Amino acid sequence: MSINFRRSLVLIALTSTMSTGCSLIPNFSKNEPPQKNNFASINQCIQNFEIRIGSQWLATATIPPNCLEQNLRIKELLQKSQGRVKDTKFNRVDVSNLTGTFINDGYRVNGDWKLQHREVIFKNPINDHTNYTPWSDDTGNFSQEIFMRIDNGTIVVQATNHSLSRDKQGLIRDLLGDFLVYGNGNFRDQLVAQVRDGLNALNGAAIADMLIENGAAKQLTTKAPINEQQATILINNASKRINARISPKGLDISLTLKS
């Protein structure tokens, strides 16, 4: 079998997930009621909250990984993304064992993939009975890192480092990595889009609200000659000056209240 023909098979097997509406990352049904992020529980998770008064008034806090994952619904997203993502007479594609962890400046997703392919040997023109070749398997694992940060209240999410390995060299292998995981519109792009949607709810304004609900305004009155109402206004007005960086310890927040 020629290399070009093999590549054509891969294109048919993998890129058609887009044209058929088959997604490697699930689209939550539009008929389902929208789920609000659980800010009540994440508010209770804010740790190491401090306000420092100097040439700049600076507030800092940390949201630990378990609360951040809950708020962004990452584990739910990964769980729903597993399983058979394509199943036709000629191709089967599975994604499994998806796990994730927070890293410096982002999130790393690891998982396994499997692709099976077969071809027609003979089709009986009388009764349409078809004989196929045995299934040819390709398996392996992959990882994808996603850069995530909040700069001056603005969400920044983009794909960064990735890797893919194969357990063996099967029939369909030439463009497998590009189209199954990293091709335009496939796993990586859809995963990044879903994470970005989740992180958009955790913007500067939302973080300012969380700080206020955790007593930031009241604490500020003990360190500056202002009342609680003035402190609340000050924090809300500073929502566009919020910076947040992800690490294995969670989301580290820095808010410049007054410069």
C-alpha positions as CSV (number, residue, x, y, z in Angstrom):
1,M,0.0,0.0,0.0
2,S,1.4,3.4,-0.9
3,I,2.2,6.1,1.6
4,N,-0.2,8.6,-0.1
5,F,-3.0,6.1,0.1
6,R,-2.3,5.5,3.8
7,R,-2.4,9.2,4.4
8,S,-5.7,9.4,2.6
9,L,-7.1,6.8,4.9
10,V,-6.0,8.7,7.9
11,L,-7.6,11.9,6.6
12,I,-10.9,10.0,6.1
13,A,-10.6,8.3,9.5
14,L,-9.8,11.3,11.6
15,T,-10.8,14.6,10.0
16,S,-14.3,13.4,9.4
17,T,-15.0,13.7,13.1
18,M,-15.5,17.4,12.3
19,S,-17.6,17.0,9.2
20,T,-19.9,14.5,10.9
21,G,-20.3,16.5,14.1
22,C,-18.3,13.9,16.1
23,S,-16.2,15.8,18.6
24,L,-13.3,14.5,20.7
25,I,-14.4,17.0,23.3
26,P,-18.1,16.9,24.2
27,N,-20.4,19.8,23.4
28,F,-22.7,20.2,26.3
29,S,-26.3,20.1,25.1
30,K,-27.9,23.5,24.4
31,N,-31.1,22.1,25.8
32,E,-29.6,21.6,29.2
33,P,-30.0,24.4,31.7
34,P,-26.7,26.4,32.0
35,Q,-24.7,25.4,35.1
36,K,-23.4,28.2,37.2
37,N,-19.9,28.0,38.5
38,N,-19.9,27.1,42.2
39,F,-18.5,30.4,43.4
40,A,-19.9,29.8,46.9
41,S,-17.7,26.8,47.5
42,I,-14.6,28.3,45.8
43,N,-15.0,31.4,48.0
44,Q,-14.6,29.2,51.0
45,C,-11.4,27.8,49.5
46,I,-9.5,31.1,49.2
47,Q,-6.2,30.8,51.1
48,N,-3.3,33.0,52.2
49,F,-5.4,36.2,51.8
50,E,-3.2,39.3,52.6
51,I,-3.3,43.0,52.0
52,R,-0.1,45.0,52.0
53,I,-0.1,48.8,52.3
54,G,2.9,50.6,50.8
55,S,3.7,52.7,47.7
56,Q,1.0,50.4,46.2
57,W,-1.9,48.7,47.9
58,L,-1.6,45.1,47.0
59,A,-3.9,42.2,47.8
60,T,-2.8,38.6,47.3
61,A,-4.5,35.2,47.7
62,T,-4.4,31.6,46.5
63,I,-7.2,29.3,45.2
64,P,-6.0,25.7,45.7
65,P,-6.0,23.1,42.9
66,N,-9.0,21.1,44.1
67,C,-11.2,24.2,44.2
68,L,-9.9,25.5,40.9
69,E,-10.6,22.2,39.1
70,Q,-14.1,22.2,40.6
71,N,-14.8,25.7,39.4
72,L,-13.5,25.1,35.9
73,R,-15.2,21.7,35.6
74,I,-12.0,20.2,34.2
75,K,-12.4,16.7,35.6
76,E,-16.0,16.5,34.3
77,L,-14.8,17.6,30.9
78,L,-12.1,15.0,30.8
79,Q,-14.4,12.2,32.0
80,K,-17.0,13.0,29.3
81,S,-14.3,13.2,26.6
82,Q,-13.3,9.5,27.0
83,G,-14.6,6.5,25.0
84,R,-15.3,5.7,21.4
85,V,-15.3,9.0,19.5
86,K,-15.7,7.4,16.0
87,D,-17.2,4.1,14.9
88,T,-17.7,3.2,11.2
89,K,-17.3,0.1,9.1
90,F,-13.7,1.1,8.4
91,N,-12.5,3.1,11.4
92,R,-12.7,3.1,15.2
93,V,-11.1,5.8,17.3
94,D,-10.9,5.7,21.1
95,V,-9.6,8.1,23.7
96,S,-9.1,6.9,27.2
97,N,-7.4,7.3,30.6
98,L,-7.5,11.1,30.4
99,T,-6.0,12.8,33.5
100,G,-4.8,16.3,34.2
101,T,-2.7,18.2,36.6
102,F,-1.8,21.9,37.2
103,I,1.7,22.9,36.3
104,N,3.6,26.2,36.3
105,D,1.6,28.6,34.0
106,G,-1.0,26.0,33.0
107,Y,-2.5,22.6,32.9
108,R,-1.2,19.3,31.5
109,V,-3.6,16.6,30.0
110,N,-2.4,13.1,29.6
111,G,-4.3,10.3,27.8
112,D,-4.2,7.1,25.7
113,W,-5.4,6.8,22.1
114,K,-6.3,3.8,19.9
115,L,-7.2,3.7,16.2
116,Q,-8.4,0.6,14.3
117,H,-8.7,0.4,10.5
118,R,-9.8,-2.2,8.0
119,E,-10.5,-2.4,4.3
120,V,-12.8,-4.2,1.9
121,I,-11.4,-7.4,0.4
122,F,-14.5,-8.4,-1.6
123,K,-18.1,-7.3,-1.9
124,N,-20.6,-9.8,-3.4
125,P,-22.6,-7.9,-6.0
126,I,-25.5,-10.3,-5.6
127,N,-26.2,-10.2,-1.9
128,D,-24.0,-7.2,-0.9
129,H,-22.1,-9.4,1.5
130,T,-18.8,-7.8,2.3
131,N,-15.5,-9.4,3.4
132,Y,-13.1,-7.2,5.3
133,T,-9.4,-7.3,6.2
134,P,-8.7,-7.9,9.9
135,W,-8.6,-4.8,12.0
136,S,-5.2,-3.1,12.1
137,D,-4.5,-1.4,15.4
138,D,-2.4,1.6,16.3
139,T,-2.1,2.6,20.0
140,G,-0.2,5.0,22.1
141,N,-0.4,7.9,24.5
142,F,-0.1,11.7,24.4
143,S,0.2,14.8,26.5
144,Q,-0.9,18.4,25.9
145,E,0.0,21.5,28.0
146,I,-2.4,24.5,28.1
147,F,-1.0,27.9,29.0
148,M,-3.5,29.7,31.4
149,R,-3.1,33.1,33.0
150,I,-5.0,36.2,33.9
151,D,-3.2,39.5,32.9
152,N,-4.7,42.7,34.0
153,G,-8.1,41.1,34.3
154,T,-7.9,39.5,30.8
155,I,-8.0,35.7,30.3
156,V,-5.1,34.2,28.3
157,V,-5.5,30.5,27.3
158,Q,-3.5,28.8,24.5
159,A,-2.0,25.4,23.6
160,T,1.7,25.0,24.2
161,N,4.0,21.9,24.5
162,H,2.7,18.5,23.4
163,S,4.0,15.0,22.7
164,L,2.7,11.8,21.3
165,S,4.1,8.2,21.4
166,R,3.1,5.0,19.7
167,D,3.2,1.6,21.3
168,K,3.8,-0.1,17.9
169,Q,3.9,0.7,14.2
170,G,0.6,-0.3,12.7
171,L,-1.0,0.2,9.3
172,I,-2.3,3.7,10.0
173,R,0.5,5.7,11.5
174,D,1.8,8.4,9.1
175,L,-0.3,11.4,10.2
176,L,-2.0,9.9,13.2
177,G,-0.6,12.4,15.7
178,D,-1.3,15.4,13.6
179,F,-5.0,14.6,13.0
180,L,-6.1,12.7,16.1
181,V,-4.6,15.0,18.7
182,Y,-3.1,18.1,17.2
183,G,-4.9,18.8,13.9
184,N,-7.0,21.9,13.4
185,G,-10.4,21.4,15.0
186,N,-9.5,18.1,16.7
187,F,-8.7,17.2,20.3
188,R,-6.2,20.0,21.2
189,D,-8.2,22.9,19.7
190,Q,-11.5,21.7,21.3
191,L,-9.9,21.0,24.7
192,V,-8.3,24.5,24.8
193,A,-11.7,26.1,23.8
194,Q,-13.5,24.3,26.6
195,V,-10.9,25.3,29.2
196,R,-11.0,28.9,27.9
197,D,-14.8,28.9,28.3
198,G,-14.4,27.7,31.9
199,L,-11.7,30.1,32.8
200,N,-13.7,33.1,31.3
201,A,-16.0,32.8,34.3
202,L,-13.0,33.4,36.5
203,N,-12.1,36.8,35.2
204,G,-11.0,39.9,37.1
205,A,-14.5,41.0,38.1
206,A,-15.3,37.5,39.4
207,I,-12.1,37.4,41.4
208,A,-12.8,40.8,42.9
209,D,-16.2,39.5,44.0
210,M,-14.7,36.5,45.6
211,L,-12.2,38.7,47.6
212,I,-15.0,40.9,48.8
213,E,-17.1,38.0,49.9
214,N,-14.1,36.7,51.8
215,G,-13.7,39.8,53.9
216,A,-11.2,41.8,51.8
217,A,-13.0,45.1,52.2
218,K,-13.3,44.7,55.9
219,Q,-9.6,43.7,56.2
220,L,-8.6,46.7,54.1
221,T,-10.3,49.1,56.6
222,T,-8.0,47.8,59.4
223,K,-4.9,48.8,57.3
224,A,-6.1,52.0,55.6
225,P,-8.1,55.1,56.7
226,I,-11.2,54.2,54.7
227,N,-14.6,52.6,55.5
228,E,-15.9,49.3,54.3
229,Q,-18.0,50.8,51.5
230,Q,-15.0,52.7,50.2
231,A,-12.9,49.6,50.4
232,T,-15.5,47.6,48.4
233,I,-15.5,50.3,45.6
234,L,-11.7,50.3,45.6
235,I,-11.5,46.5,45.1
236,N,-14.2,46.5,42.4
237,N,-12.5,49.3,40.5
238,A,-9.3,47.4,40.5
239,S,-10.7,44.3,38.8
240,K,-8.9,45.2,35.6
241,R,-5.6,45.3,37.5
242,I,-5.9,41.7,38.6
243,N,-3.1,39.2,37.7
244,A,-3.3,35.5,38.3
245,R,-0.7,32.8,37.7
246,I,-1.3,29.0,37.8
247,S,1.1,26.7,39.6
248,P,0.9,23.2,41.1
249,K,-0.3,25.0,44.3
250,G,-3.3,26.4,42.4
251,L,-4.1,30.0,41.3
252,D,-2.0,32.7,42.8
253,I,-3.9,36.1,42.7
254,S,-2.3,39.5,42.8
255,L,-4.5,42.7,42.8
256,T,-3.2,46.2,42.7
257,L,-5.8,48.2,44.7
258,K,-4.1,51.6,44.4
259,S,-1.0,52.8,42.6
